[in-house]
Amino acid sequence: GGIITQTPKFLIGQEGQKLTLKCQQNFNHDTMYWYRQDSGKGLRLIYYSITENDLQKGDLSEGYDASREKKSSFSLTVTSAQKNEMAVFLCASSILGVSYEQYFGPGTRLTVL
Amino acid sequence: GDSVTQTEGLVTVTEGLPVKLNCTYQTTYLTIAFFWYVQYLNEAPQVLLKSSTDNKRTEHQGFHATLHKSSSSFHLQKSSAQLSDSALYYCALSDRGAEGADRLTFGKGTQLIIQP
């Protein structure tokens, strides 16, 4: 088995601030993902990465940057936090080309004041 | 592009009665699998059911779903609801891109509340 760890669990920021969320996995999975979860909107893909130093844009990439520093870690940066923004950011991982299933982390809850 | 529709945002069922959560989809030929994910309060989403075979019933934890490609549906059902089934349920489909990565498209989710 394995686990996905997301830090921090709660993130409070100010309008216009650059904020970074981190994700670590010990599944030894190739592909990692960042999703945004909003109530009533489901999960929407922001970025994904199929290997170290690779980045692929999802449907919601505007306003975000990402970095795959090594196979086990994937960071997401909110480039300019929007006032009153509230969402949960979920990290996930999967095996490339073999398994369809993605495993999710517990999430980072963002609040922008 | 692909899309997944879950028509009910909130479903409330009395304990012991049957549950049905609806899921329909539109997809390209690249779609390879269909899922139901469940998310309990303050936990990560996890796979409840998975299917890639037309007209085959898939079961897990008392829930079942059958992929019907003819009607583009993958409804989730359970014959007798339990209080512990209260959670957020997502229907999703998976495509494989040219680079080999699987991309999930989720519905908006259905909050299931089981009342005593």
HADDOCK unambig.tbl for C-alpha pairs under 7 A between the chains (distance, minus, plus):
assign (segid A and resid 31 and name CA) (segid B and resid 101 and name CA) 6.85 0.50 0.50
assign (segid A and resid 40 and name CA) (segid B and resid 108 and name CA) 5.58 0.50 0.50
assign (segid A and resid 40 and name CA) (segid B and resid 109 and name CA) 6.77 0.50 0.50
assign (segid A and resid 41 and name CA) (segid B and resid 108 and name CA) 4.66 0.50 0.50
assign (segid A and resid 42 and name CA) (segid B and resid 106 and name CA) 6.19 0.50 0.50
assign (segid A and resid 42 and name CA) (segid B and resid 107 and name CA) 5.77 0.50 0.50
assign (segid A and resid 42 and name CA) (segid B and resid 108 and name CA) 3.80 0.50 0.50
assign (segid A and resid 42 and name CA) (segid B and resid 109 and name CA) 5.58 0.50 0.50
assign (segid A and resid 43 and name CA) (segid B and resid 106 and name CA) 5.94 0.50 0.50
assign (segid A and resid 50 and name CA) (segid B and resid 101 and name CA) 6.37 0.50 0.50
assign (segid A and resid 96 and name CA) (segid B and resid 100 and name CA) 6.22 0.50 0.50
assign (segid A and resid 96 and name CA) (segid B and resid 101 and name CA) 5.56 0.50 0.50
assign (segid A and resid 97 and name CA) (segid B and resid 100 and name CA) 5.17 0.50 0.50
assign (segid A and resid 97 and name CA) (segid B and resid 101 and name CA) 6.14 0.50 0.50
assign (segid A and resid 100 and name CA) (segid B and resid 33 and name CA) 6.89 0.50 0.50
assign (segid A and resid 100 and name CA) (segid B and resid 94 and name CA) 6.84 0.50 0.50
assign (segid A and resid 100 and name CA) (segid B and resid 102 and name CA) 6.16 0.50 0.50
assign (segid A and resid 103 and name CA) (segid B and resid 46 and name CA) 6.79 0.50 0.50
assign (segid A and resid 104 and name CA) (segid B and resid 44 and name CA) 5.74 0.50 0.50
assign (segid A and resid 104 and name CA) (segid B and resid 45 and name CA) 6.05 0.50 0.50
assign (segid A and resid 104 and name CA) (segid B and resid 46 and name CA) 6.86 0.50 0.50
assign (segid A and resid 105 and name CA) (segid B and resid 44 and name CA) 5.58 0.50 0.50
assign (segid A and resid 106 and name CA) (segid B and resid 43 and name CA) 5.59 0.50 0.50
assign (segid A and resid 106 and name CA) (segid B and resid 44 and name CA) 4.40 0.50 0.50
assign (segid A and resid 107 and name CA) (segid B and resid 44 and name CA) 6.93 0.50 0.50
